[in-house]
Amino acid sequence: MCNILRVRWTVIPRTAPEPRIACSGCGGPRPFRSSGKIRLNANGRTLDAWLIYRCSSCGNTWNRPIFERRNVRDVDRATLEALQSNDPDRVRGWAFDLDALRRKAQSVDEYADADVRKEVLIESDAWTVLEIDLAVPFATGFRLDRLLARELGITRSGLQSACDGMRLRTEPQHPGILRKRIKDGTRVIIAVDAKSRLRWRAAATGLPNDPGAAEIG
């Protein structure tokens, strides 16, 4: 298609989910934060790996299992090296593993603070359709309407009106998707008035507009 501005937004959450578990130091449930450190324990041919958490109130530690009693031969070399070196990318991935946390914690606190990296994928000269591809490598509590409102400078009620009027849609489409947490692979498609293309472009791309460019009237 020749009328598209397509961008990719990579959403990087700043704060990992915090499990709430019973803290022996505080005497009740408290949020625990990932320390970014791995603990390994070898017992013969088996290996245990834990991600160490600390109580946000007293600093007491809790070891969240990554795996336990795993035969060393069943651990691939890349994973073993990441565990031994506290590889920050792999540790971050384990810290954002919501399913694993929910299996071990009474509840999990999630946060909606995130940085958004924007890049242009396709830009035609006379685009009138804005497409935003979302890349969400880690779980986040950010709702779609809040993300779009913050990054595009539009109210959430305005987004809902655009959705109701079919000027905004998503792929895949789900009822109430604007009020749900963002998902990797979601595409947001917005029909843009030609007179406001420059404003939309600046917000969607994070790039300054050409000073000599003019709005199409």
Phi and psi restraints in degrees (value plus and minus 20) as a CYANA .aco file:
   2 CYS   PHI    -130.0   -90.0
   2 CYS   PSI      -9.8    30.2
   3 ASN   PHI    -140.6  -100.6
   3 ASN   PSI      13.3    53.3
   4 ILE   PHI    -138.9   -98.9
   4 ILE   PSI     119.9   159.9
   5 LEU   PHI    -132.5   -92.5
   5 LEU   PSI      93.0   133.0
   6 ARG   PHI    -134.4   -94.4
   6 ARG   PSI     109.6   149.6
   7 VAL   PHI    -147.5  -107.5
   7 VAL   PSI     138.9   178.9
   8 ARG   PHI    -135.6   -95.6
   8 ARG   PSI     107.9   147.9
   9 TRP   PHI    -126.6   -86.6
   9 TRP   PSI      98.3   138.3
  10 THR   PHI    -119.1   -79.1
  10 THR   PSI      97.5   137.5
  11 VAL   PHI    -119.0   -79.0
  11 VAL   PSI      95.8   135.8
  12 ILE   PHI    -131.8   -91.8
  12 ILE   PSI      84.7   124.7
  13 PRO   PHI     -85.2   -45.2
  13 PRO   PSI     124.6   164.6
  14 ARG   PHI    -107.4   -67.4
  14 ARG   PSI     -53.7   -13.7
  15 THR   PHI    -138.2   -98.2
  15 THR   PSI     104.0   144.0
  16 ALA   PHI     -90.8   -50.8
  16 ALA   PSI     133.3   173.3
  17 PRO   PHI     -77.6   -37.6
  17 PRO   PSI     127.8   167.8
  18 GLU   PHI    -139.3   -99.3
  18 GLU   PSI      93.5   133.5
  19 PRO   PHI     -91.3   -51.3
  19 PRO   PSI     123.0   163.0
  20 ARG   PHI    -122.2   -82.2
  20 ARG   PSI      96.2   136.2
  21 ILE   PHI    -154.0  -114.0
  21 ILE   PSI     145.6   185.6
  22 ALA   PHI     -88.4   -48.4
  22 ALA   PSI     102.6   142.6
  23 CYS   PHI    -120.6   -80.6
  23 CYS   PSI     102.2   142.2
  24 SER   PHI     -87.9   -47.9
  24 SER   PSI     -46.9    -6.9
  25 GLY   PHI     -95.7   -55.7
  25 GLY   PSI     -57.0   -17.0
  26 CYS   PHI    -112.8   -72.8
  26 CYS   PSI     -40.6    -0.6
  27 GLY   PHI      63.1   103.1
  27 GLY   PSI      -0.6    39.4
  28 GLY   PHI    -194.2  -154.2
  28 GLY   PSI     157.4   197.4
  29 PRO   PHI     -84.5   -44.5
  29 PRO   PSI     115.5   155.5
  30 ARG   PHI    -161.6  -121.6
  30 ARG   PSI     133.0   173.0
  31 PRO   PHI     -92.4   -52.4
  31 PRO   PSI     117.9   157.9
  32 PHE   PHI    -134.9   -94.9
  32 PHE   PSI     119.4   159.4
  33 ARG   PHI    -129.6   -89.6
  33 ARG   PSI     122.5   162.5
  34 SER   PHI     -84.7   -44.7
  34 SER   PSI     115.6   155.6
  35 SER   PHI    -107.1   -67.1
  35 SER   PSI     -31.8     8.2
  36 GLY   PHI      58.0    98.0
  36 GLY   PSI     -10.6    29.4
  37 LYS   PHI    -134.5   -94.5
  37 LYS   PSI     124.0   164.0
  38 ILE   PHI    -125.7   -85.7
  38 ILE   PSI     121.9   161.9
  39 ARG   PHI    -135.1   -95.1
  39 ARG   PSI     109.4   149.4
  40 LEU   PHI    -136.1   -96.1
  40 LEU   PSI     125.4   165.4
  41 ASN   PHI    -161.1  -121.1
  41 ASN   PSI     100.8   140.8
  42 ALA   PHI    -122.9   -82.9
  42 ALA   PSI     114.9   154.9
  43 ASN   PHI    -155.3  -115.3
  43 ASN   PSI      74.7   114.7
  44 GLY   PHI      47.0    87.0
  44 GLY   PSI    -141.9  -101.9
  45 ARG   PHI    -114.7   -74.7
  45 ARG   PSI     -17.8    22.2
  46 THR   PHI    -125.9   -85.9
  46 THR   PSI     135.8   175.8
  47 LEU   PHI    -155.6  -115.6
  47 LEU   PSI     117.7   157.7
  48 ASP   PHI    -132.6   -92.6
  48 ASP   PSI     123.0   163.0
  49 ALA   PHI    -156.9  -116.9
  49 ALA   PSI     111.0   151.0
  50 TRP   PHI    -150.3  -110.3
  50 TRP   PSI     129.4   169.4
  51 LEU   PHI    -118.6   -78.6
  51 LEU   PSI     105.4   145.4
  52 ILE   PHI    -104.2   -64.2
  52 ILE   PSI     108.6   148.6
  53 TYR   PHI    -134.2   -94.2
  53 TYR   PSI     136.4   176.4
  54 ARG   PHI    -147.9  -107.9
  54 ARG   PSI     120.5   160.5
  55 CYS   PHI     -82.4   -42.4
  55 CYS   PSI     112.2   152.2
  56 SER   PHI     -89.9   -49.9
  56 SER   PSI     -33.8     6.2
  57 SER   PHI    -117.7   -77.7
  57 SER   PSI     -68.8   -28.8
  58 CYS   PHI    -136.7   -96.7
  58 CYS   PSI     -29.1    10.9
  59 GLY   PHI      65.6   105.6
  59 GLY   PSI     -16.7    23.3
  60 ASN   PHI     -79.5   -39.5
  60 ASN   PSI     128.0   168.0
  61 THR   PHI    -120.4   -80.4
  61 THR   PSI     133.6   173.6
  62 TRP   PHI    -161.4  -121.4
  62 TRP   PSI     111.7   151.7
  63 ASN   PHI    -118.4   -78.4
  63 ASN   PSI      91.9   131.9
  64 ARG   PHI    -109.8   -69.8
  64 ARG   PSI     100.4   140.4
  65 PRO   PHI     -83.1   -43.1
  65 PRO   PSI     111.5   151.5
  66 ILE   PHI    -109.4   -69.4
  66 ILE   PSI     -66.5   -26.5
  67 PHE   PHI    -177.9  -137.9
  67 PHE   PSI     139.4   179.4
  68 GLU   PHI    -156.7  -116.7
  68 GLU   PSI     125.7   165.7
  69 ARG   PHI      32.8    72.8
  69 ARG   PSI      21.5    61.5
  70 ARG   PHI    -111.5   -71.5
  70 ARG   PSI     111.0   151.0
  71 ASN   PHI     -82.5   -42.5
  71 ASN   PSI     112.5   152.5
  72 VAL   PHI     -76.9   -36.9
  72 VAL   PSI     -54.0   -14.0
  73 ARG   PHI     -86.6   -46.6
  73 ARG   PSI     -40.1    -0.1
  74 ASP   PHI    -109.7   -69.7
  74 ASP   PSI     -21.2    18.8
  75 VAL   PHI    -119.6   -79.6
  75 VAL   PSI      98.3   138.3
  76 ASP   PHI     -86.9   -46.9
  76 ASP   PSI     136.2   176.2
  77 ARG   PHI     -80.6   -40.6
  77 ARG   PSI     -60.3   -20.3
  78 ALA   PHI     -82.9   -42.9
  78 ALA   PSI     -61.6   -21.6
  79 THR   PHI     -86.2   -46.2
  79 THR   PSI     -63.0   -23.0
  80 LEU   PHI     -81.5   -41.5
  80 LEU   PSI     -62.9   -22.9
  81 GLU   PHI     -85.2   -45.2
  81 GLU   PSI     -57.7   -17.7
  82 ALA   PHI     -85.1   -45.1
  82 ALA   PSI     -59.2   -19.2
  83 LEU   PHI     -86.9   -46.9
  83 LEU   PSI     -62.7   -22.7
  84 GLN   PHI     -89.8   -49.8
  84 GLN   PSI     -49.1    -9.1
  85 SER   PHI    -121.7   -81.7
  85 SER   PSI     -17.8    22.2
  86 ASN   PHI      32.9    72.9
  86 ASN   PSI      27.7    67.7
  87 ASP   PHI     -74.2   -34.2
  87 ASP   PSI     100.1   140.1
  88 PRO   PHI     -83.0   -43.0
  88 PRO   PSI     -54.5   -14.5
  89 ASP   PHI     -89.2   -49.2
  89 ASP   PSI     -63.8   -23.8
  90 ARG   PHI     -89.3   -49.3
  90 ARG   PSI     -59.7   -19.7
  91 VAL   PHI     -81.8   -41.8
  91 VAL   PSI     -61.0   -21.0
  92 ARG   PHI     -82.4   -42.4
  92 ARG   PSI     -60.0   -20.0
  93 GLY   PHI     -81.5   -41.5
  93 GLY   PSI     -63.8   -23.8
  94 TRP   PHI     -86.3   -46.3
  94 TRP   PSI     -57.3   -17.3
  95 ALA   PHI     -86.3   -46.3
  95 ALA   PSI     -46.9    -6.9
  96 PHE   PHI    -117.5   -77.5
  96 PHE   PSI      -7.3    32.7
  97 ASP   PHI    -101.0   -61.0
  97 ASP   PSI      69.6   109.6
  98 LEU   PHI     -82.9   -42.9
  98 LEU   PSI     -61.0   -21.0
  99 ASP   PHI     -80.2   -40.2
  99 ASP   PSI     -63.9   -23.9
 100 ALA   PHI     -84.6   -44.6
 100 ALA   PSI     -60.5   -20.5
 101 LEU   PHI     -84.5   -44.5
 101 LEU   PSI     -62.4   -22.4
 102 ARG   PHI     -86.5   -46.5
 102 ARG   PSI     -44.8    -4.8
 103 ARG   PHI     -94.6   -54.6
 103 ARG   PSI     -38.4     1.6
 104 LYS   PHI    -133.9   -93.9
 104 LYS   PSI     -34.5     5.5
 105 ALA   PHI    -137.1   -97.1
 105 ALA   PSI     134.0   174.0
 106 GLN   PHI     -84.8   -44.8
 106 GLN   PSI     -58.3   -18.3
 107 SER   PHI    -179.4  -139.4
 107 SER   PSI     147.0   187.0
 108 VAL   PHI    -152.2  -112.2
 108 VAL   PSI     106.4   146.4
 109 ASP   PHI    -104.8   -64.8
 109 ASP   PSI     107.6   147.6
 110 GLU   PHI    -133.6   -93.6
 110 GLU   PSI     135.9   175.9
 111 TYR   PHI    -148.2  -108.2
 111 TYR   PSI     130.6   170.6
 112 ALA   PHI    -131.1   -91.1
 112 ALA   PSI       1.5    41.5
 113 ASP   PHI    -110.3   -70.3
 113 ASP   PSI     111.3   151.3
 114 ALA   PHI    -178.0  -138.0
 114 ALA   PSI     134.9   174.9
 115 ASP   PHI    -119.8   -79.8
 115 ASP   PSI     126.7   166.7
 116 VAL   PHI    -141.2  -101.2
 116 VAL   PSI      99.0   139.0
 117 ARG   PHI    -117.1   -77.1
 117 ARG   PSI     107.0   147.0
 118 LYS   PHI    -135.2   -95.2
 118 LYS   PSI     116.8   156.8
 119 GLU   PHI    -161.9  -121.9
 119 GLU   PSI     125.4   165.4
 120 VAL   PHI    -106.7   -66.7
 120 VAL   PSI     109.4   149.4
 121 LEU   PHI    -121.5   -81.5
 121 LEU   PSI     -64.1   -24.1
 122 ILE   PHI    -162.4  -122.4
 122 ILE   PSI     117.2   157.2
 123 GLU   PHI    -166.4  -126.4
 123 GLU   PSI      92.4   132.4
 124 SER   PHI    -108.2   -68.2
 124 SER   PSI     143.6   183.6
 125 ASP   PHI     -86.8   -46.8
 125 ASP   PSI     -54.8   -14.8
 126 ALA   PHI    -144.7  -104.7
 126 ALA   PSI      29.6    69.6
 127 TRP   PHI     -89.1   -49.1
 127 TRP   PSI     126.5   166.5
 128 THR   PHI    -152.8  -112.8
 128 THR   PSI     -17.7    22.3
 129 VAL   PHI    -144.2  -104.2
 129 VAL   PSI     103.7   143.7
 130 LEU   PHI    -120.2   -80.2
 130 LEU   PSI     105.4   145.4
 131 GLU   PHI    -137.8   -97.8
 131 GLU   PSI     107.8   147.8
 132 ILE   PHI    -137.0   -97.0
 132 ILE   PSI      94.1   134.1
 133 ASP   PHI    -113.6   -73.6
 133 ASP   PSI     106.0   146.0
 134 LEU   PHI    -115.9   -75.9
 134 LEU   PSI     107.1   147.1
 135 ALA   PHI    -130.3   -90.3
 135 ALA   PSI      96.1   136.1
 136 VAL   PHI    -145.4  -105.4
 136 VAL   PSI      65.8   105.8
 137 PRO   PHI     -90.8   -50.8
 137 PRO   PSI     -42.4    -2.4
 138 PHE   PHI    -149.3  -109.3
 138 PHE   PSI     128.4   168.4
 139 ALA   PHI     -81.6   -41.6
 139 ALA   PSI     119.1   159.1
 140 THR   PHI    -166.3  -126.3
 140 THR   PSI     131.3   171.3
 141 GLY   PHI    -104.5   -64.5
 141 GLY   PSI     -13.7    26.3
 142 PHE   PHI     -83.4   -43.4
 142 PHE   PSI     103.8   143.8
 143 ARG   PHI    -100.9   -60.9
 143 ARG   PSI     131.1   171.1
 144 LEU   PHI     -82.7   -42.7
 144 LEU   PSI     -63.1   -23.1
 145 ASP   PHI     -84.6   -44.6
 145 ASP   PSI     -56.4   -16.4
 146 ARG   PHI     -89.6   -49.6
 146 ARG   PSI     -58.4   -18.4
 147 LEU   PHI     -83.5   -43.5
 147 LEU   PSI     -69.3   -29.3
 148 LEU   PHI     -84.5   -44.5
 148 LEU   PSI     -61.8   -21.8
 149 ALA   PHI     -81.6   -41.6
 149 ALA   PSI     -63.3   -23.3
 150 ARG   PHI     -87.8   -47.8
 150 ARG   PSI     -64.3   -24.3
 151 GLU   PHI    -102.5   -62.5
 151 GLU   PSI     -48.2    -8.2
 152 LEU   PHI    -120.2   -80.2
 152 LEU   PSI     -28.5    11.5
 153 GLY   PHI      49.4    89.4
 153 GLY   PSI      23.2    63.2
 154 ILE   PHI    -153.0  -113.0
 154 ILE   PSI     129.9   169.9
 155 THR   PHI     -92.9   -52.9
 155 THR   PSI     137.3   177.3
 156 ARG   PHI     -87.3   -47.3
 156 ARG   PSI     -52.2   -12.2
 157 SER   PHI     -87.3   -47.3
 157 SER   PSI     -55.9   -15.9
 158 GLY   PHI     -84.9   -44.9
 158 GLY   PSI     -58.4   -18.4
 159 LEU   PHI     -84.0   -44.0
 159 LEU   PSI     -62.6   -22.6
 160 GLN   PHI     -84.7   -44.7
 160 GLN   PSI     -59.8   -19.8
 161 SER   PHI     -82.4   -42.4
 161 SER   PSI     -61.3   -21.3
 162 ALA   PHI     -84.6   -44.6
 162 ALA   PSI     -56.7   -16.7
 163 CYS   PHI     -87.5   -47.5
 163 CYS   PSI     -64.3   -24.3
 164 ASP   PHI     -84.3   -44.3
 164 ASP   PSI     -54.2   -14.2
 165 GLY   PHI    -107.9   -67.9
 165 GLY   PSI     -12.8    27.2
 166 MET   PHI      47.3    87.3
 166 MET   PSI      -3.1    36.9
 167 ARG   PHI    -105.2   -65.2
 167 ARG   PSI     -33.6     6.4
 168 LEU   PHI    -152.9  -112.9
 168 LEU   PSI     112.2   152.2
 169 ARG   PHI    -166.2  -126.2
 169 ARG   PSI     149.8   189.8
 170 THR   PHI    -150.5  -110.5
 170 THR   PSI     136.4   176.4
 171 GLU   PHI    -148.1  -108.1
 171 GLU   PSI      99.1   139.1
 172 PRO   PHI     -91.7   -51.7
 172 PRO   PSI     144.1   184.1
 173 GLN   PHI    -119.4   -79.4
 173 GLN   PSI     111.6   151.6
 174 HIS   PHI    -159.8  -119.8
 174 HIS   PSI     123.5   163.5
 175 PRO   PHI     -78.9   -38.9
 175 PRO   PSI     112.2   152.2
 176 GLY   PHI      47.9    87.9
 176 GLY   PSI       4.5    44.5
 177 ILE   PHI     -83.3   -43.3
 177 ILE   PSI     -48.6    -8.6
 178 LEU   PHI     -82.3   -42.3
 178 LEU   PSI     -48.1    -8.1
 179 ARG   PHI    -115.3   -75.3
 179 ARG   PSI     -12.5    27.5
 180 LYS   PHI    -124.7   -84.7
 180 LYS   PSI     141.3   181.3
 181 ARG   PHI     -85.4   -45.4
 181 ARG   PSI     129.2   169.2
 182 ILE   PHI     -88.6   -48.6
 182 ILE   PSI     127.5   167.5
 183 LYS   PHI    -144.5  -104.5
 183 LYS   PSI     124.3   164.3
 184 ASP   PHI     -81.8   -41.8
 184 ASP   PSI     115.8   155.8
 185 GLY   PHI      71.4   111.4
 185 GLY   PSI     -24.7    15.3
 186 THR   PHI     -89.7   -49.7
 186 THR   PSI     120.0   160.0
 187 ARG   PHI    -138.0   -98.0
 187 ARG   PSI     109.3   149.3
 188 VAL   PHI    -125.6   -85.6
 188 VAL   PSI     108.0   148.0
 189 ILE   PHI    -139.7   -99.7
 189 ILE   PSI     103.3   143.3
 190 ILE   PHI    -146.9  -106.9
 190 ILE   PSI     107.4   147.4
 191 ALA   PHI    -101.3   -61.3
 191 ALA   PSI     103.8   143.8
 192 VAL   PHI    -131.4   -91.4
 192 VAL   PSI     112.8   152.8
 193 ASP   PHI     -86.0   -46.0
 193 ASP   PSI     112.1   152.1
 194 ALA   PHI     -77.1   -37.1
 194 ALA   PSI     -50.6   -10.6
 195 LYS   PHI     -89.8   -49.8
 195 LYS   PSI     -39.4     0.6
 196 SER   PHI    -134.9   -94.9
 196 SER   PSI      -1.1    38.9
 197 ARG   PHI     -79.5   -39.5
 197 ARG   PSI     -60.2   -20.2
 198 LEU   PHI     -84.7   -44.7
 198 LEU   PSI     -60.3   -20.3
 199 ARG   PHI     -83.7   -43.7
 199 ARG   PSI     -65.1   -25.1
 200 TRP   PHI     -83.6   -43.6
 200 TRP   PSI     -60.5   -20.5
 201 ARG   PHI     -82.3   -42.3
 201 ARG   PSI     -66.3   -26.3
 202 ALA   PHI     -79.7   -39.7
 202 ALA   PSI     -62.6   -22.6
 203 ALA   PHI     -90.3   -50.3
 203 ALA   PSI     -61.6   -21.6
 204 ALA   PHI     -93.7   -53.7
 204 ALA   PSI     -53.6   -13.6
 205 THR   PHI    -119.5   -79.5
 205 THR   PSI     -43.1    -3.1
 206 GLY   PHI      54.0    94.0
 206 GLY   PSI      -8.1    31.9
 207 LEU   PHI    -127.4   -87.4
 207 LEU   PSI     129.0   169.0
 208 PRO   PHI     -91.1   -51.1
 208 PRO   PSI     128.0   168.0
 209 ASN   PHI    -100.7   -60.7
 209 ASN   PSI     136.4   176.4
 210 ASP   PHI     -84.3   -44.3
 210 ASP   PSI     100.4   140.4
 211 PRO   PHI     -75.2   -35.2
 211 PRO   PSI     -46.8    -6.8
 212 GLY   PHI    -107.2   -67.2
 212 GLY   PSI     -26.2    13.8
 213 ALA   PHI     -95.5   -55.5
 213 ALA   PSI     129.4   169.4
 214 ALA   PHI    -143.3  -103.3
 214 ALA   PSI     128.3   168.3
 215 GLU   PHI     -85.2   -45.2
 215 GLU   PSI     129.0   169.0
 216 ILE   PHI    -105.4   -65.4
 216 ILE   PSI     104.8   144.8
